[in-house]
Amino acid sequence: MSENATKWSEQGLPDPGVLAGEEVRMWRAYYQKRWLRLGWRLVRLLRRQFRLSTSHAICAGWAFGSAAMRFARSNPAPREAVLRDLKRGYRRVARASGMKFDPEAVANAEWAWWEARRDPKQDTPELVGRKIGDLYANLYGGRNDALSEAGYLRARAAKLRDDAGARADWARIEAMLLTSYARLREGVAAIRASTL
């Protein structure tokens, strides 16, 4: 087991404030069209969330960034190409972190919430939040109310961000993400405790 895998299994998710701050800075870079900064923020978020080395975070970030760019450039998005990139990124995360999850199932869950956000009939925090909750369940190996609430809050924060664009109330969004990541941390801790 790698040092990163040992850290993950012993410590679980890092401080929610760190994750919320990194995600907000990543979103802001996106709206400012600062692509290099966005990529670096993604790498930092992956390093912190999954306790990856810089090199593993760069490789996973490249795959996730490629998936996001493919998805953003065309509607409908090329499902197989996007999924291939997502699977590659999640395989890297699984291998480097020591987490036990099915990269294909996690990639499909990620795709599902991206697609829901693109469809005006499905783009509600409730529906997208359930799909993010499904992603978390696949990624962390269980379901509970805390994971569901974390998904909902993250979807609400994303909706606020998208509705306001560059004029978003970033402090409010970060506070919502902080609560989301705190609930995610609680949910993951409960799953880990139930498997001991």
C-alpha positions in Angstrom: 0.0 0.0 0.0 1.4 3.4 -0.9 1.9 6.2 1.6 -1.0 8.1 0.0 -3.2 5.0 0.4 -2.3 4.7 4.0 -3.1 8.4 4.6 -6.5 8.0 2.9 -7.5 4.9 4.8 -6.4 6.4 8.2 -7.7 10.0 7.7 -10.5 9.9 5.2 -11.6 13.3 3.7 -9.5 16.3 4.6 -10.8 19.5 6.1 -14.0 20.7 4.4 -12.9 24.3 4.4 -9.8 23.4 2.3 -11.9 21.5 -0.3 -14.6 24.2 -0.5 -11.9 26.9 -0.9 -10.1 25.0 -3.7 -13.4 24.3 -5.5 -14.5 27.9 -5.4 -11.1 29.1 -6.7 -11.3 26.5 -9.5 -14.8 27.7 -10.4 -13.7 31.4 -10.4 -10.8 30.6 -12.7 -13.3 29.0 -15.1 -15.5 32.1 -15.2 -12.4 34.3 -15.6 -11.3 32.0 -18.5 -7.9 31.5 -16.8 -7.4 28.0 -18.1 -3.9 27.4 -16.7 -5.0 28.5 -13.3 -8.1 26.3 -13.6 -5.9 23.3 -14.4 -3.6 24.0 -11.4 -6.6 24.4 -9.1 -8.0 21.1 -10.3 -4.6 19.4 -9.5 -4.6 21.0 -6.0 -8.2 19.9 -5.4 -7.3 16.3 -6.4 -4.2 16.3 -4.2 -6.2 17.4 -1.2 -9.4 15.4 -1.7 -7.7 12.1 -2.5 -4.2 12.8 -1.0 -2.5 12.2 -4.3 1.1 13.0 -5.2 1.5 15.9 -7.6 2.4 13.6 -10.5 -0.7 11.4 -9.9 -2.9 14.5 -9.5 -1.6 16.0 -12.7 -2.3 12.7 -14.6 -5.8 12.4 -13.1 -6.4 16.1 -13.7 -5.4 15.8 -17.3 -7.9 13.0 -17.8 -10.7 14.9 -16.0 -9.9 18.1 -17.8 -10.0 16.3 -21.2 -13.4 14.9 -20.3 -14.7 18.3 -19.3 -13.4 20.0 -22.5 -14.9 17.3 -24.7 -18.2 17.6 -22.8 -18.3 21.4 -23.0 -17.4 21.6 -26.7 -20.3 19.7 -28.1 -24.0 19.1 -27.4 -24.7 16.2 -27.4 -21.3 15.3 -26.0 -19.4 12.3 -27.3 -20.4 9.9 -24.5 -17.8 7.2 -25.2 -14.8 9.7 -25.4 -15.9 11.5 -22.3 -16.4 8.3 -20.4 -13.0 7.0 -21.5 -11.3 10.1 -20.1 -13.3 9.9 -16.8 -12.5 6.2 -16.4 -8.8 7.0 -17.0 -8.9 9.7 -14.3 -10.7 7.6 -11.8 -8.5 4.6 -12.4 -5.5 6.8 -11.5 -7.3 8.1 -8.4 -8.1 4.5 -7.3 -4.6 3.2 -7.9 -2.8 6.2 -6.3 -5.1 6.7 -3.3 -5.7 3.0 -2.4 -9.5 3.7 -2.4 -11.6 0.7 -3.3 -14.2 1.7 -6.0 -15.1 0.7 -9.5 -13.7 3.4 -11.8 -16.3 2.6 -14.5 -19.3 2.9 -12.2 -17.9 6.2 -10.8 -17.2 7.5 -14.3 -20.8 6.7 -15.3 -22.2 8.4 -12.2 -20.1 11.5 -13.0 -21.4 11.5 -16.6 -25.0 11.2 -15.3 -24.9 14.4 -13.3 -23.1 16.3 -16.0 -25.8 15.3 -18.5 -28.6 16.2 -16.0 -27.2 19.7 -15.6 -27.2 20.1 -19.4 -30.9 19.1 -19.7 -33.2 22.0 -18.7 -35.9 19.5 -17.7 -33.4 17.8 -15.2 -31.3 20.8 -14.1 -32.7 21.2 -10.6 -30.6 21.0 -7.4 -32.8 18.2 -6.3 -32.3 15.9 -9.3 -28.7 16.8 -9.9 -28.0 16.5 -6.2 -29.4 12.9 -6.2 -27.1 12.1 -9.1 -24.1 13.7 -7.3 -25.2 11.6 -4.3 -25.0 8.5 -6.5 -21.5 9.5 -7.5 -20.5 9.8 -3.9 -22.1 6.4 -3.1 -20.1 4.7 -5.9 -16.9 6.5 -4.9 -17.0 6.0 -1.2 -18.8 2.6 -1.0 -22.1 3.3 0.6 -25.2 5.5 0.9 -26.5 7.6 3.8 -28.4 10.9 4.4 -25.2 12.9 4.8 -23.9 11.9 1.3 -27.3 12.7 -0.2 -27.4 16.1 1.5 -23.8 16.8 0.4 -24.8 16.1 -3.2 -27.8 18.4 -3.0 -25.8 21.3 -1.5 -23.1 20.9 -4.1 -25.8 21.0 -6.8 -27.3 24.1 -5.2 -23.9 25.8 -5.1 -23.3 25.0 -8.8 -26.7 26.3 -9.8 -26.1 29.6 -7.9 -22.7 29.8 -9.7 -24.2 29.1 -13.1 -27.1 31.5 -12.7 -24.9 34.4 -11.8 -21.7 33.6 -13.8 -18.8 35.9 -13.0 -21.1 38.0 -10.8 -21.8 35.1 -8.5 -21.9 35.6 -4.7 -18.7 33.6 -4.1 -18.8 33.9 -0.3 -22.3 32.4 -0.3 -21.3 29.6 -2.7 -18.2 28.8 -0.7 -20.3 28.6 2.5 -22.6 26.2 0.8 -19.7 24.1 -0.4 -18.2 24.1 3.1 -21.5 22.7 4.4 -21.6 20.2 1.5 -18.0 19.0 2.2 -18.7 18.8 5.9 -21.7 16.6 5.3 -19.7 14.5 2.8 -16.9 14.0 5.4 -19.6 12.9 8.0 -21.1 10.5 5.5 -17.8 9.0 4.5 -16.8 8.6 8.2 -20.1 6.8 8.9 -19.4 4.4 5.9 -15.9 3.8 7.1 -17.1 3.2 10.7 -19.7 0.7 9.5 -17.1 -1.4 7.7 -14.6 -1.7 10.6 
